[in-house]
Amino acid sequence: MFRDPFILDPNKVVLCEVVDSNCVPYGNNQRSQCAKVMEAVREFQPWFGMEQEYTLFGLDGRPFGWPPLVGFPAIANCAVGIDKVYGRDICICHYKACLYAGVRICGTNAEALASQWEFQVGPCEGIEMGDDLWMARYILHRVCEDFGVVASLDPKPIEVDVGTAGCHANFSTKEMRSPGGLQYIKDAIRRLSKRHSQHLRVYDAHNGADNMSRLNSQLSTSSYNEFSTAIASRAVSVRIPGHVSRMGCGYFEDRRPAANCDPYTVTRALVETCLLETPGKDDDVQ
């Protein structure tokens, strides 16, 4: 339950699971199983942070704000200026609405395309990650209604190779965050390397070919077919941030999830692989 940022206190916005008439989880409700897995690993204190990228479009189907006679504005990460970014007021309104609601939003920035933005949610423990990200997405779409624009979570929002949209997942446990935690981070990455294709099947449950076209080893993405890891690199499947390597503890970043991923399936898969099993190359992820 969250504070309603649109009609204000004492009203609430409630996130509900979808169940059938017998109260059995229904359809694409992935929260129920995720909650069970998170309860099983509570002692590890799993923390997550997810980086949600999105692209703004007008009702005419064109990226919001793009001049009609311009093909593709220049790529400019974290840019400033009316000729380089479009929709900052939308981004800030969304950020303020999430803060009011109680969503654990912790940052925002302009992305590569002129009408593309990102917000970060976390750190959240266990099931809270999926709950807070779903609510942040809901609030984003509600805010966009007021501005007459559409927020797209399409991993490949524009056909040509000028930008993609991901939802990078940062993950840690209390051991990883403690002094000497780098060894636990490396062990988790080794486990992930053995289940690359299985994780992509989970991450692709709702977007399949779109994420395959996104992960093409270009534009700061890794290969869809091969697992890779490195320190501070953006062109790998899973990276160890530079400051984590220097400190010897912290978290790792799984850069494979697409913008329209289901956070419940992503966080559940990370926990199952890194904490609950000793995976073999052919083991399956639920």
C-alpha positions, 0 to 999 in steps of 0.5 A: 500500500502506497500514499496516493500522489494524485489525489493525496492523503488520506487516499492510498494506491494498493498493489494487489496480486491477481488470483482466481475465485479460489485465491490461487495465483492466476495467469502471469502473477509471478509475485506469489512464487517470488515471495516464497523464494525470498522468504526462504533466503531471508537470512542472506538479506538479499538487496536489489536495485533496478535501473528502469529505462523508458522512452517517451513517445507522442500520440503520433508514434514519434519519440516525444519532442523530436523535431519533425524534420530531424532524423535522429538527434545526437546520442547524448547520455545525461545531456542538458539543453532543450536541443538535446533532451525532451521531457525532463519535466515529466521525469521530475514529476514522476520522481516527486510522485514516487517520493510522495508515494513512498516508493524507494526511488533513489535517482534519475537521469537522461539516457542516450536518446533525446526522449529517453530517461531512467530512474533507479529503485532501491535498495529494496530487500526481497519481495519489496523490489518487485513491489516498488518497481511495479508501483513506480511503473504505474505512477510513470504511466499515470504521470504521462497521462497528464502530459499527453505522452506515452512511456514505452518500456520496449527494449528496442524502442526504435528500429535503427541502432540508436538506442536500447532500453534495459532494466539492469539489476543490482544484487547483493547479500549481507556477505557480499556487502561485508569486508571481503565480500568480493569473493562471494560476488565472484562466486555468484557470477560463476554460478550465473555464467553456467546458467546464461541461457536459462536466465535469458529465457526467464528474462525474456518471458514477455519480450523474447526477440526484442531483448535478443535484438537489444543484446547485440554487443553494441551500444553498451550491451553484451552478447545474447548468446555468450556470457561475459563479465568484467570490472567496470565494463558496460559491454558485458552480461554481468559486471563488477562496478569499479568502486566495488572492486577497489573496496573489496565488497558491495554488489554486482550488476546483471545488465541483461534484463530488458526494460519490460522485464518482470522484476519478480522473475528476475529477482527470483532467478538471481536468488535461485541461482546465486543462493539456493542451488549448485547449478550445472550447465543444464539446470533450469531456472523456474 
